Amino acid sequence: MDTAAATGLTFRDATDADVDALVALIESAYRGDSSRTGWTTEADILEGQRTDPEGVLAVIKSPNSRLLTVERDGTVVACCQLEHRGDHAYFGMFAVSPALQGGGLGKVIIAEAERHAHETWGVAEMHMTVISAREDLIAWYERRGYRRTGKMTPFPYGDERFGIPQRDDLQFELLVKPLARPAE
């Protein structure tokens, strides 16, 4: 699976009409029993919500951000946020339907996101933050060329918009990947 065409995927910007489907997708990939179908679940470390309609709509409406929506046969199967932050882009809100995880879609989607950020904004790096306790997820990103920086930011304990922590050692680690430079 090397290209979007080979996987039957369509990439487009999210619209207001996509909010409910995107919230349901993101929640299903990370929270509750449905998330246990896939491997990206955070259900053992966080309960409650992962996002909400207001958070998704804010990304859609932000002038420096886009919520890339991925469809297969007219059904939303994945999404990711891309935000232009000067010399780099931020990658977040990445979700693949749990029933489709493990089949290579994530690799195709992240590669398309990186290509888009580099070609559209001319950025040299992609940044993301991952809960440092998610060693399996961090290892997956490392296999995609991201490196751990050791730079940590605290988890927003007490703000249930981001979930209800089930442990007291959660923090985010910054991962960085240099993006391909055009041939000179």
Secondary structure per residue as TSV (DSSP state, phi and psi in degrees):
chain	resnum	aa	ss	phi	psi
A	1	M	-	360.0	97.5
A	2	D	-	-110.1	-24.0
A	3	T	S	-130.1	158.6
A	4	A	H	-60.9	-39.3
A	5	A	H	-61.4	-39.3
A	6	A	H	-66.3	-24.8
A	7	T	H	-98.1	-2.9
A	8	G	T	71.7	26.4
A	9	L	E	-94.2	146.7
A	10	T	E	-120.0	131.5
A	11	F	E	-108.3	135.6
A	12	R	E	-155.4	164.0
A	13	D	E	-75.2	140.6
A	14	A	-	-67.9	152.2
A	15	T	-	-121.8	171.7
A	16	D	G	-54.4	-34.9
A	17	A	G	-67.5	-16.1
A	18	D	G	-88.7	-9.8
A	19	V	H	-52.6	-53.2
A	20	D	H	-61.5	-42.8
A	21	A	H	-65.4	-38.0
A	22	L	H	-70.9	-40.5
A	23	V	H	-60.4	-45.3
A	24	A	H	-62.2	-41.7
A	25	L	H	-61.7	-50.8
A	26	I	H	-61.9	-45.3
A	27	E	H	-60.6	-42.9
A	28	S	H	-66.8	-27.3
A	29	A	H	-81.0	-21.6
A	30	Y	H	-123.1	-27.4
A	31	R	S	-125.1	153.5
A	32	G	H	73.6	179.4
A	33	D	H	-63.1	-33.5
A	34	S	H	-61.3	-31.4
A	35	S	H	-69.3	-20.6
A	36	R	T	-70.9	-13.2
A	37	T	T	-64.2	-36.6
A	38	G	S	-99.2	-175.1
A	39	W	S	-105.0	-2.0
A	40	T	-	-91.0	7.0
A	41	T	-	-56.2	142.6
A	42	E	-	-113.7	12.4
A	43	A	T	-58.8	-26.9
A	44	D	T	-82.1	-17.1
A	45	I	T	-114.0	-18.0
A	46	L	E	-141.6	135.0
A	47	E	E	-110.6	180.0
A	48	G	S	78.1	-160.7
A	49	Q	-	-84.9	155.1
A	50	R	S	-97.2	-35.3
A	51	T	-	-154.5	-178.6
A	52	D	-	-147.5	169.4
A	53	P	H	-56.0	-38.0
A	54	E	H	-64.1	-41.1
A	55	G	H	-66.0	-42.3
A	56	V	H	-66.7	-44.1
A	57	L	H	-62.8	-36.6
A	58	A	H	-61.8	-39.7
A	59	V	H	-66.3	-43.8
A	60	I	H	-60.5	-40.7
A	61	K	H	-83.7	-17.2
A	62	S	-	-65.3	130.9
A	63	P	T	-67.3	-23.6
A	64	N	T	-100.7	11.0
A	65	S	E	-133.9	157.1
A	66	R	E	-142.9	147.2
A	67	L	E	-107.7	100.8
A	68	L	E	-72.8	121.6
A	69	T	E	-106.8	133.3
A	70	V	E	-116.1	126.5
A	71	E	E	-120.3	150.8
A	72	R	E	-133.9	123.3
A	73	D	T	54.2	39.7
A	74	G	T	78.7	2.7
A	75	T	E	-109.9	134.1
A	76	V	E	-69.4	121.0
A	77	V	E	-117.6	-12.8
A	78	A	E	-164.5	165.9
A	79	C	E	-159.4	162.3
A	80	C	E	-158.5	148.8
A	81	Q	E	-93.2	137.0
A	82	L	E	-123.7	128.1
A	83	E	E	-129.2	127.4
A	84	H	E	-79.7	120.7
A	85	R	E	-128.0	63.3
A	86	G	T	74.0	-111.8
A	87	D	T	-84.8	-1.2
A	88	H	E	-141.8	168.0
A	89	A	E	-114.7	148.2
A	90	Y	E	-102.4	134.4
A	91	F	E	-111.8	124.0
A	92	G	E	-155.5	-174.4
A	93	M	E	48.8	37.9
A	94	F	E	-82.9	123.5
A	95	A	E	-144.8	136.1
A	96	V	E	-122.4	137.0
A	97	S	-	-48.8	128.7
A	98	P	G	-53.3	-35.4
A	99	A	G	-66.9	-19.3
A	100	L	G	-107.2	0.0
A	101	Q	T	-69.8	148.5
A	102	G	T	88.7	1.1
A	103	G	S	-106.0	6.8
A	104	G	S	97.7	-3.1
A	105	L	H	-63.6	-40.8
A	106	G	H	-57.2	-41.8
A	107	K	H	-61.0	-43.8
A	108	V	H	-65.7	-43.0
A	109	I	H	-68.2	-44.9
A	110	I	H	-66.7	-36.2
A	111	A	H	-63.7	-41.1
A	112	E	H	-66.1	-40.4
A	113	A	H	-62.4	-44.0
A	114	E	H	-63.4	-44.5
A	115	R	H	-59.9	-46.5
A	116	H	H	-61.7	-47.4
A	117	A	H	-61.5	-42.7
A	118	H	H	-67.6	-46.5
A	119	E	H	-73.4	-37.9
A	120	T	H	-78.3	-44.7
A	121	W	H	-106.9	-10.0
A	122	G	-	68.9	23.2
A	123	V	-	-76.2	150.0
A	124	A	S	-95.1	-15.5
A	125	E	E	-141.9	154.5
A	126	M	E	-113.3	134.1
A	127	H	E	-116.8	151.3
A	128	M	E	-154.4	161.0
A	129	T	E	-120.5	139.7
A	130	V	E	-132.8	141.6
A	131	I	E	-59.2	123.0
A	132	S	T	-62.0	-23.1
A	133	A	T	-73.5	-11.4
A	134	R	-	-86.2	64.3
A	135	E	H	-58.0	-38.6
A	136	D	H	-65.1	-40.4
A	137	L	H	-69.9	-42.5
A	138	I	H	-61.1	-41.9
A	139	A	H	-61.1	-38.5
A	140	W	H	-62.1	-44.8
A	141	Y	H	-65.6	-37.7
A	142	E	H	-61.2	-38.3
A	143	R	H	-66.1	-18.6
A	144	R	T	-92.7	3.8
A	145	G	T	101.2	3.0
A	146	Y	-	-81.5	149.8
A	147	R	E	-124.2	146.2
A	148	R	E	-73.8	138.5
A	149	T	E	-103.0	-18.3
A	150	G	E	79.2	-3.4
A	151	K	E	-82.2	119.0
A	152	M	E	-112.6	147.2
A	153	T	E	-127.8	147.2
A	154	P	E	-69.1	148.6
A	155	F	-	-72.3	142.2
A	156	P	-	-78.0	69.3
A	157	Y	T	-56.2	139.2
A	158	G	T	91.1	-11.0
A	159	D	-	-106.5	95.5
A	160	E	G	-68.5	-5.3
A	161	R	G	-62.5	-22.4
A	162	F	G	-106.2	5.5
A	163	G	-	111.5	170.9
A	164	I	E	-112.3	106.4
A	165	P	E	-62.0	140.8
A	166	Q	S	-103.8	5.6
A	167	R	S	-150.6	162.2
A	168	D	S	-103.7	13.9
A	169	D	-	-116.5	22.9
A	170	L	-	-80.4	137.5
A	171	Q	E	-155.5	163.8
A	172	F	E	-102.7	137.9
A	173	E	E	-110.4	137.7
A	174	L	E	-79.3	126.2
A	175	L	E	-112.0	143.0
A	176	V	E	-134.8	142.8
A	177	K	E	-135.9	127.9
A	178	P	E	-70.7	138.5
A	179	L	-	-96.9	152.8
A	180	A	-	-56.1	136.8
A	181	R	-	-97.0	146.1
A	182	P	-	-65.5	150.4
A	183	A	-	-64.1	140.1
A	184	E	-	-98.9	360.0
